[in-house]
Amino acid sequence: MKKILTIIALSVTSLVTFSQQDAQFSMNMFNRLSINPGYAGTNKALCGVLLYRQQWNNFPGAPKTFLFSADYGEILHGGLGLTVDQDALGFDKTFKAKAGYSFHQILGPGMLGVGLDVGMIQKSLSGNFVAPDGSTTSTGGGVDAAIPWNGAKNTTYDLGLGLYYTTLNDKLYVGISSLHLTQSDVKKAGKTTPTYVGQPAYAWSYDYVEARHYYVMAGYRLDLNPKFALTPSVLVKSDGASTQFDINALAKWNQMVFLGVSYRMSDAVVAIVGLEWHGIKFGYSYDVTTSTIKTQSNGTHEIMLGYCHKFIKPVKKHGHQNERFL
């Protein structure tokens, strides 16, 4: 039964993620750098974010994603950013790493960041497959010639571009970006090694194309009173063939406790809770699945840990000496 569920899980997740190849996060408001290089350094601080997402809990082969991003502002007339993430889906793993630079320019009441990132994408397939008839690399028999039973791995380059605008009082932000501009192709071909006497060496080929993705984000902070603020935001994701919307609302009390709710179109309703203290942020979100997979999914867990430190420049002291008072 477990083997059958694994096969079903891979089939369903392949259909769901066919268009949107990039990993998604419910707490996207804390993950702007990975989808928009123009964001790098715009908060004029040294910041880092860790995110872990376990999607469709207890569903065999379900996605598990880890992401780390860091950026620093006020350097080279802009900011620098670094993002590393790994997304595991069944026997498939995608590892990405990229570094970016954002040029900052004061524009009206805010600042515009024009960013570019360059990196790599590595795709790998584990050889521990379970075939529809239940056979594996160890049992032999019924081996699909199209499957790389010995595993496969290859790497290609990546490129992204983004514009990000934020007001100097941090109330409003708007961003537009496009990732995987080169639409790089990860290819690998080979032959399986026989696992028992008399088994033929099957030829296989693996071809993965990284689709170009487009993102639009926007948010506005409403200061309802000195201790309470509400920030509605939206994130639009598209690959040109399909589009998905995330609509969010995050409430913060006393600059310390935040609660939020989010709706991902045709996919999930999300609850968010977290704390912020002396630059340290901790957040947790839980997705209630609303799509057709909800009968098999036990929800999605996501954890966020972040830290920001602003470097305060020392105030220059100016003195004046009067020759009358020596």
RODO-2510 file (C-alpha; in nm, 4 decimals, decimal comma):
residues 326
     n   res          X          Y          Z
     1     m     0,0000     0,0000     0,0000
     2     k     0,2836     0,2381     0,0885
     3     k     0,4446     0,1800    -0,2530
     4     i     0,1167     0,2562    -0,4284
     5     l     0,0727     0,5796    -0,2287
     6     t     0,4271     0,6813    -0,3200
     7     i     0,3505     0,6404    -0,6897
     8     i     0,0232     0,8353    -0,6558
     9     a     0,1988     1,1104    -0,4604
    10     l     0,4625     1,1564    -0,7283
    11     s     0,1973     1,1643    -0,9999
    12     v    -0,0142     1,4242    -0,8195
    13     t     0,2759     1,6466    -0,7164
    14     s     0,4127     1,6356    -1,0696
    15     l     0,0796     1,7641    -1,2020
    16     v     0,0527     2,0335    -0,9344
    17     t     0,4087     2,1615    -0,9722
    18     f     0,4411     2,1280    -1,3489
    19     s     0,3924     2,4994    -1,4143
    20     q     0,5285     2,6484    -1,0914
    21     q     0,8732     2,4903    -1,0637
    22     d     1,0035     2,7244    -0,7923
    23     a     0,9360     2,6231    -0,4337
    24     q     0,6652     2,8286    -0,2657
    25     f     0,6452     2,9611     0,0902
    26     s     0,3371     3,0711     0,2820
    27     m     0,5378     3,3313     0,4763
    28     n     0,6368     3,4971     0,1490
    29     m     0,6446     3,8415     0,3116
    30     f     0,9671     3,7325     0,4859
    31     n     1,1144     3,5822     0,1690
    32     r     1,1415     3,8704    -0,0769
    33     l     1,5108     3,8340    -0,1636
    34     s     1,4869     3,4861    -0,3176
    35     i     1,2270     3,6001    -0,5732
    36     n     1,3478     3,9577    -0,6331
    37     p     1,7206     4,0484    -0,6421
    38     g     1,6258     4,4186    -0,6355
    39     y     1,5332     4,3727    -0,2672
    40     a     1,8957     4,3121    -0,1610
    41     g     2,0057     4,5613     0,1030
    42     t     1,7033     4,7915     0,0777
    43     n     1,6435     4,7659     0,4540
    44     k     1,9940     4,9115     0,5123
    45     a     2,0913     4,6309     0,7491
    46     l     2,2579     4,2910     0,7671
    47     c     1,9744     4,0372     0,7569
    48     g     1,9378     3,6618     0,7328
    49     v     1,6351     3,4313     0,6977
    50     l     1,5972     3,0547     0,7399
    51     l     1,2819     2,8866     0,6105
    52     y     1,1753     2,5233     0,6277
    53     r     0,8558     2,3962     0,4680
    54     q     0,7094     2,0470     0,4993
    55     q     0,4244     2,0340     0,2528
    56     w     0,1252     1,7964     0,2628
    57     n     0,2208     1,6360     0,5932
    58     n     0,2246     1,2505     0,5998
    59     f     0,1785     1,2364     0,2222
    60     p     0,4417     1,0002     0,0689
    61     g     0,6814     1,1819    -0,1615
    62     a     0,5523     1,5264    -0,0574
    63     p     0,7758     1,8346    -0,1043
    64     k     1,0207     1,9393     0,1671
    65     t     1,2018     2,2698     0,1187
    66     f     1,4871     2,4449     0,2990
    67     l     1,5978     2,8000     0,2185
    68     f     1,8619     3,0389     0,3518
    69     s     1,8975     3,3982     0,2358
    70     a     2,1115     3,6894     0,3554
    71     d     2,1582     4,0458     0,2373
    72     y     2,3481     4,3571     0,3373
    73     g     2,2843     4,7202     0,2442
    74     e     2,4893     5,0384     0,2185
    75     i     2,7706     4,8852     0,0140
    76     l     2,8837     4,9735    -0,3401
    77     h     2,5939     5,2221    -0,3761
    78     g     2,3514     4,9376    -0,3141
    79     g     2,3215     4,5968    -0,1522
    80     l     2,4446     4,2399    -0,1846
    81     g     2,2363     3,9233    -0,1490
    82     l     2,2869     3,5477    -0,1242
    83     t     2,0249     3,2709    -0,1487
    84     v     2,0639     2,8933    -0,1114
    85     d     1,7715     2,6511    -0,1217
    86     q     1,6957     2,2829    -0,1682
    87     d     1,3600     2,1410    -0,2697
    88     a     1,2968     1,7659    -0,2417
    89     l     0,9986     1,6085    -0,4192
    90     g     0,9888     1,2337    -0,3933
    91     f     1,3028     1,1025    -0,5635
    92     d     1,3714     1,4406    -0,7251
    93     k     1,5911     1,7096    -0,5650
    94     t     1,6621     2,0628    -0,6838
    95     f     1,9499     2,2614    -0,5339
    96     k     1,9899     2,6304    -0,6146
    97     a     2,2485     2,8867    -0,5096
    98     k     2,2784     3,2445    -0,6318
    99     a     2,4418     3,5748    -0,5444
   100     g     2,3075     3,9151    -0,6438
   101     y     2,3654     4,2882    -0,6399
   102     s     2,1070     4,5673    -0,6218
   103     f     2,1848     4,9264    -0,7189
   104     h     1,9937     5,1764    -0,5033
   105     q     1,8626     5,5135    -0,6155
   106     i     1,6515     5,7606    -0,4171
   107     l     1,3335     5,8231    -0,6139
   108     g     1,0635     6,0525    -0,4755
   109     p     0,9627     5,9541    -0,1214
   110     g     1,1402     5,6204    -0,1454
   111     m     1,4242     5,4155    -0,2885
   112     l     1,4415     5,2007    -0,6006
   113     g     1,6548     4,8877    -0,6104
   114     v     1,7596     4,7476    -0,9487
   115     g     1,8944     4,3980    -0,8951
   116     l     2,0623     4,1168    -1,0847
   117     d     2,1496     3,7710    -0,9534
   118     v     2,3617     3,4939    -1,1022
   119     g     2,3727     3,1373    -0,9816
   120     m     2,3441     2,7661    -1,0459
   121     i     2,0742     2,4994    -1,0518
   122     q     2,1490     2,1355    -0,9813
   123     k     1,8928     1,8624    -1,0498
   124     s     1,9375     1,5120    -0,9118
   125     l     1,7330     1,1927    -0,9126
   126     s     1,7787     0,9196    -0,6557
   127     g     1,8125     0,5622    -0,7860
   128     n     1,5764     0,4267    -0,5185
   129     f     1,2699     0,4185    -0,7399
   130     v     0,9527     0,2183    -0,6834
   131     a     0,8018     0,1026    -1,0134
   132     p     0,4218     0,0708    -1,0636
   133     d     0,4483    -0,3088    -1,0301
   134     g     0,6317    -0,2708    -0,6988
   135     s     0,9749    -0,3674    -0,8331
   136     t     1,2865    -0,1789    -0,7243
   137     t     1,6531    -0,1739    -0,8176
   138     s     1,7098    -0,4607    -0,5772
   139     t     1,4208    -0,6853    -0,6828
   140     g     1,4729    -0,6528    -1,0580
   141     g     1,2052    -0,7261    -1,3172
   142     g     0,9610    -0,4781    -1,4675
   143     v     1,2282    -0,2080    -1,4873
   144     d     1,1187     0,0925    -1,6927
   145     a     1,3886     0,1779    -1,9462
   146     a     1,3035     0,5489    -1,9178
   147     i     1,3978     0,5585    -1,5472
   148     p     1,7630     0,6212    -1,4458
   149     w     1,7768     0,3448    -1,1839
   150     n     2,1366     0,4360    -1,0970
   151     g     2,0426     0,7963    -1,0299
   152     a     2,1222     1,1114    -1,2267
   153     k     2,2674     1,4540    -1,1500
   154     n     2,3613     1,7593    -1,3560
   155     t     2,4099     2,1345    -1,3123
   156     t     2,3391     2,4474    -1,5158
   157     y     2,3556     2,8245    -1,4697
   158     d     2,0787     3,0670    -1,3769
   159     l     1,9989     3,4385    -1,4074
   160     g     1,7392     3,6707    -1,2528
   161     l     1,6433     4,0388    -1,2694
   162     g     1,4248     4,2504    -1,0402
   163     l     1,3009     4,6004    -0,9546
   164     y     1,2028     4,6783    -0,5961
   165     y     1,0698     5,0078    -0,4591
   166     t     1,0109     5,0948    -0,0955
   167     t     0,9263     5,4212     0,0790
   168     l     1,1837     5,5547     0,3253
   169     n     0,9392     5,5087     0,6139
   170     d     0,9006     5,1365     0,5246
   171     k     0,5252     5,1697     0,4813
   172     l     0,4922     5,0760     0,1143
   173     y     0,6781     4,8286    -0,1059
   174     v     0,6286     4,7175    -0,4659
   175     g     0,8390     4,4725    -0,6636
   176     i     0,8484     4,3079    -1,0041
   177     s     1,0958     4,0417    -1,1096
   178     s     1,1707     3,7582    -1,3472
   179     l     1,3784     3,4522    -1,2600
   180     h     1,5394     3,1843    -1,4788
   181     l     1,5720     3,4292    -1,7675
   182     t     1,7966     3,1918    -1,9603
   183     q     1,5451     2,9037    -1,9343
   184     s     1,8410     2,6717    -1,8905
   185     d     1,8173     2,3048    -1,9807
   186     v     1,9499     2,0328    -1,7490
   187     k     2,0233     1,7209    -1,9515
   188     k     2,1672     1,3846    -1,8592
   189     a     2,1820     1,0521    -2,0405
   190     g     2,3285     0,7116    -1,9618
   191     k     2,2691     0,3400    -1,9142
   192     t     2,1464     0,1466    -1,6137
   193     t     2,3767    -0,1078    -1,4532
   194     p     2,2205    -0,4570    -1,4455
   195     t     2,1158    -0,5629    -1,0935
   196     y     2,0948    -0,9359    -1,1678
   197     v     2,2459    -1,1823    -1,4136
   198     g     2,0921    -1,1587    -1,7578
   199     q     1,9327    -0,8182    -1,7075
   200     p     1,9991    -0,5835    -2,0040
   201     a     2,1615    -0,2404    -1,9584
   202     y     1,8788     0,0010    -2,0392
   203     a     1,9525     0,3403    -2,1954
   204     w     1,7787     0,6446    -2,0437
   205     s     1,7775     1,0220    -2,0824
   206     y     1,6758     1,2988    -1,8427
   207     d     1,5797     1,6452    -1,9713
   208     y     1,4621     1,9264    -1,7422
   209     v     1,3925     2,2820    -1,8615
   210     e     1,3724     2,5600    -1,6001
   211     a     1,0753     2,7725    -1,7056
   212     r     1,0976     3,1509    -1,6841
   213     h     0,9031     3,2790    -1,3821
   214     y     0,7493     3,6202    -1,3167
   215     y     0,6683     3,7733    -0,9770
   216     v     0,4797     4,0832    -0,8647
   217     m     0,4653     4,1760    -0,4963
   218     a     0,3174     4,4687    -0,3052
   219     g     0,2334     4,5586     0,0526
   220     y     0,1279     4,8585     0,2638
   221     r     0,1532     4,9053     0,6413
   222     l    -0,1433     5,0700     0,8129
   223     d    -0,0528     5,2180     1,1533
   224     l    -0,3915     5,1940     1,3256
   225     n    -0,2556     5,3193     1,6586
   226     p     0,0883     5,3545     1,8255
   227     k     0,0941     4,9843     1,9174
   228     f    -0,1020     4,8139     1,6405
   229     a    -0,0230     4,7887     1,2686
   230     l    -0,1837     4,5934     0,9858
   231     t     0,0010     4,5067     0,6640
   232     p    -0,2022     4,3672     0,3747
   233     s     0,0114     4,2303     0,0894
   234     v    -0,0146     4,0320    -0,2305
   235     l     0,2181     3,8066    -0,4273
   236     v     0,1473     3,7076    -0,7885
   237     k     0,3428     3,4202    -0,9460
   238     s     0,3335     3,3158    -1,3091
   239     d     0,5295     3,1156    -1,5635
   240     g     0,3336     3,2559    -1,8565
   241     a     0,1106     2,9486    -1,8740
   242     s    -0,0491     2,9604    -1,5284
   243     t    -0,0826     3,2279    -1,2583
   244     q    -0,1252     3,1997    -0,8828
   245     f    -0,2189     3,4637    -0,6222
   246     d    -0,1255     3,4831    -0,2539
   247     i    -0,3309     3,7393    -0,0586
   248     n    -0,1960     3,8109     0,2903
   249     a    -0,2795     4,0179     0,5979
   250     l    -0,0302     4,0455     0,8829
   251     a    -0,1132     4,2219     1,2100
   252     k     0,1612     4,3268     1,4525
   253     w     0,1153     4,4341     1,8130
   254     n     0,3694     4,6419     2,0038
   255     q     0,6387     4,5659     1,7423
   256     m     0,6648     4,2198     1,8971
   257     v     0,3769     3,9784     1,8303
   258     f     0,2391     3,9166     1,4815
   259     l    -0,0595     3,7175     1,3602
   260     g    -0,1627     3,6671     1,0016
   261     v    -0,3850     3,4939     0,7541
   262     s    -0,3263     3,4154     0,3896
   263     y    -0,5197     3,2703     0,0991
   264     r    -0,3504     3,0942    -0,1903
   265     m    -0,5881     3,0712    -0,4821
   266     s    -0,7278     2,7194    -0,5348
   267     d    -0,4732     2,5730    -0,2959
   268     a    -0,4817     2,6658     0,0741
   269     v    -0,5839     2,8926     0,3609
   270     v    -0,2912     2,9779     0,5886
   271     a    -0,2645     3,0813     0,9543
   272     i     0,0533     3,2628     1,0672
   273     v     0,1847     3,3389     1,4163
   274     g     0,5191     3,4775     1,5299
   275     l     0,7358     3,6871     1,7604
   276     e     0,9922     3,9609     1,7009
   277     w     1,2414     4,0678     1,9660
   278     h     1,5598     4,2750     1,9327
   279     g     1,5888     4,2023     1,5614
   280     i     1,5156     3,8301     1,5961
   281     k     1,2046     3,6936     1,4235
   282     f     1,0387     3,3566     1,4655
   283     g     0,7334     3,2541     1,2686
   284     y     0,5183     2,9470     1,2166
   285     s     0,2470     2,8891     0,9584
   286     y     0,0020     2,6099     0,8918
   287     d    -0,1682     2,5539     0,5562
   288     v    -0,5169     2,4056     0,5426
   289     t    -0,5361     2,2463     0,1976
   290     t    -0,8406     2,3439    -0,0083
   291     s    -0,7491     2,1784    -0,3398
   292     t    -0,8629     1,8311    -0,4512
   293     i    -0,5681     1,6769    -0,2677
   294     k    -0,7198     1,7757     0,0698
   295     t    -0,8608     1,4240     0,1230
   296     q    -0,5027     1,2902     0,1397
   297     s    -0,3159     1,5889     0,2834
   298     n    -0,2842     1,6595     0,6575
   299     g    -0,1829     2,0192     0,6016
   300     t     0,1519     2,1939     0,5605
   301     h     0,3952     2,3179     0,8260
   302     e     0,6377     2,6046     0,7769
   303     i     0,8954     2,7560     1,0149
   304     m     1,0809     3,0861     0,9752
   305     l     1,3781     3,2225     1,1709
   306     g     1,5189     3,5630     1,0853
   307     y     1,7597     3,8224     1,2187
   308     c     1,8415     4,1810     1,1229
   309     h     2,1098     4,4107     1,2603
   310     k     2,1382     4,7748     1,1657
   311     f     2,4794     4,9345     1,1936
   312     i     2,4477     5,2811     1,3452
   313     k     2,7072     5,5202     1,2132
   314     p     2,8788     5,7244     1,4850
   315     v     2,7830     6,0902     1,4926
   316     k     3,0643     6,3145     1,3790
   317     k     3,1525     6,5779     1,6362
   318     h     3,2496     6,9205     1,5091
   319     g     3,4584     7,1578     1,7199
   320     h     3,5573     7,5230     1,6879
   321     q     3,8448     7,6974     1,8520
   322     n     3,8248     8,0648     1,9258
   323     e     4,1617     8,2407     1,9541
   324     r     4,0187     8,4733     2,2178
   325     f     3,9933     8,1808     2,4593
   326     l     4,3214     7,9873     2,4611
***
